[in-house]
Amino acid sequence: VRRGRKVVKRIPGAARCREFFLRWLHPQYRSIRRLERLNAPGLLQPWANTKRNRYPSMFQFVGWQLAPRPAPRILSFGCSTGEEVFSLARYLPNAELIGIDINPYNIRRCLAQLAKAPHPGMQFLCSGSATDLESESFDAIFCMAVTRHGTLEAREPDRCDDVLPFARFDSLVTQLARCLKPGGYLVIWNSHFRFSDTHSAAGFDVVMNGPSHRTKTGPFYGTDNRRIDGPAYLEAVFRKHGGR
């Protein structure tokens, strides 16, 4: 398969044909364009690139921390096509796992996977918000590669407010913090913003950094929506105050 892809890439115009197919014919990207046209308030990162076991060190860490709890509740916010949720099931086999994504096509893919490999503690919801979720109801919440945008990553503009303003990140973090039990874990990685800048940060302790070799996790933007030029921000796992 890889060899075939390399051959196809050498064909003149192949890249443009692929881009045309993805943007105008593929159902996933048609769904993204529809959300963009509607200016959906919960749309953050429009693209759905993902893979199984993408963040093993953080999955394993949270799995260890929650191992003593008999049936922890886990939320994957912005779960894309479900690979993250199915990966978490390996690390937390006794957990109730809920995946949320704003893209209806992604949720259909999640449900198709679940139909092929049923899991009694797994469910998927189509939503771009956590406002309807019950307060203090999750033991861990993952928000991975959600609060970022391909335009900011590719162009690194001086300001982010016309693409993805800091206020939307801060609002989402407030929602997720409300849904987390005292002593629960919030995992945010591959973001254009720093958790430490949010209003919720004072209620958490940093318990783990992301991989130190991942220095290209930005660009990062501050509370004023201006690009921050400085060292990489690696804080990734945060424990909510309270609990045992």
N, C-alpha and C positions, 0 to 999 in steps of 0.2 A: 504493500500500500504506500509506504513512504517513497519507495523508488518511483512509483507511478506519479505521485504528487510532484516529485522533482522534475520529471519529464514534462508534465503539464505546465509547470511554471516557466519552462523554457519556450513554450509556444507564444508567439507574438500576440499580445492582446488578451492573454489568459487572465491576467490579474484584473483587468478592467471588466471582463465578463463575469468573473467571480464576484466582484464588488457590486455589479449591477444585479446579479442574482440575489445576493444577500439583502441589498437595500430595497428591492422592489418586488421580489417574488417569494423569498423565504418567509413563512408565516410568523416566525419569531420576530423578525425585523419589521414586518408589516404591523405587528402588534405594538412594537416600540414606537413606530412613527405615529400610530393612532394616539398613544398616550401623550406623545410630544405635542400633537395638534390640539389635544384637549387641555394641554398645560396642566396635567395631573399634578396636584400639589404634593403627592407622596413620591413622585418620580425623582430619584437621586441619580444613581449610576444607571443609565439606560441599557448598557450592554450586559450580556448575560454569560460572559466567559467564566468557566469554572471547571473543576475536575475533582475526582475522588481524592480524599485524604490530602487536601491541599495545604493544610496547616497542622501537621502531625504533632509538633511539639506542644502547641497550645491545646489541641484536642486531648492529648495525653495528660497534660498538667491538670486540666479541669476534671478529667475522668478520675484521676487520683484523688483530687480534693473531694469529689462527690461520692466516692466509692462507699463510705460508711452510710450514706443516706439510702434507704430501701427503695424508693421510687422517685428519684428527682425529676422535676419538670424542666425541660430545656426548650428554649426558643431560638430558632435560626431566623433572624430577621433579614429579609432580602435573600431568600434561599435559592434563587435562580431556578435551575431545573432539578434541584433536589440532591445533588451529589454530596453537599455538605451534611445534610440530614442523615443520609444513609451511611456516611462515614462516621458520624457521631454515634450511630447505633452500635458500631463495633467497640467504641471506647466506653459507652454507657448502655450496656445491653438491657438493663432493667428500667431505663428511663422512659418517661413520656416525652415524645419528641414532636414539636410543632414547627412547621416551616411556613413562613409567610413571604409572599412576593406580590408585587403590584401588577406584574405582567400575566394576564390570563393564559397565554400560550405556555409560559413556564410552569404554571400550576397544572395544566393539562399533562405536561410531560412528567411532572412529579407523580401525579395520580396513575399514569400509565406504568411508571416504574413500580409503584406500590402494588398495583394489580398483579404484576409479574412476580414480585417478591413481597408478599403480605407481611406486615409487621403490626401486631395488635396495639402497640403503643405509639403509632405514628399517624399524624394527620397533617394536611396541608390546607392553607387558607389563602384566598386571593384578597390582598389588602396592601395599601401603601402606608399604613399607620398602625401604631400600637395603642391608640386612644381607646379602643373598645375592649382591650384586654384587661383582665382583673388586676388590681393593685396587689403587689407583693405575692405573686402567684408562681414565679419561676425561680429555680435554683441557679440557673445560668442562662445568659443571653449572649448569643454570638451575632456580631454585626461586622462581617468581613468583606472588604472590598465593595462596600455599599456607599459610603460617604466619600465618594471620589467621582471624577468625571473624566472621560477620555480626552475631552478638549483641553482641560487644565493640564493633564499629564503630557499631552503632545506639544502644546504651545507655551506652557508655563508663563501665562500673562502676569502682569504686575498686580492685577486685581482679579478676584473670583466672583464678585457679586452679580455679574450679568450671566453667569453660568450656574454656580452653586454657592449661594451666600452662607457665611458662617452661621447666621441666625437659624437656618434650616437644620444644620447639624446640631446646634445647641438645643433646639426644640425636640428633635428626635431623641437625643441623649436624655433629656428630661423625662420623656415618655418611657424610655426603656428603664431608667433608674426607678421610676414609680412601680413598674411591673416586677421588679426584682425583690426577692425576699431579703431581709436583713441577713448578712453573712453570705449572700449570693455573689456570683461572679459575672462581671460584664467584660466581654472580650471584644475589643475594637481594633482592627488592623487593616492596613492598606487604605488609609483615610487621608484626605487632604487637610485634615484639621487635627489639633491636639486635644485630647480629652482633658488635659490639665487646664485648658482655657475655658471650660464650660462651667455653668453655674452649679452643676451637679458634682463636680470633682471633689469639693470639700467633704462630701459624704462617703468617699471611697479611699482605700489604700491601694497603692501600686504593688502587685504581688509577682509580676513577671514581665520581662521585656520580650519583644519579638526577637527573631534571629539577628545576631549582631552583624552578620554578613549582608543583611538586607539594608544597605545604606541608601539605596534608591527607592524610598517609600513615598517621597513627596512628588511635586512641590507641596509645601505647607503654607496655609494661610491663617492669619490671626483674626482676632475679634473684629478688627477694622476692615477685614476682607483684603488686606494687602499681603503680598507674598512675603514669607519669612525666609531670609537667606541666612542659613546657619547650619549647625550639625543636624544629622538625622534624628528624628523623634522616634524612639523605639518602645516606649511604654505601650503595653498591649493588653494585659489582664489586670482587672481592678476588682477588689473585694469591697462590697458594701458594708458600711459600719453596722454593728449590731449582730445578733445571732451568736452562735457558739464558735 
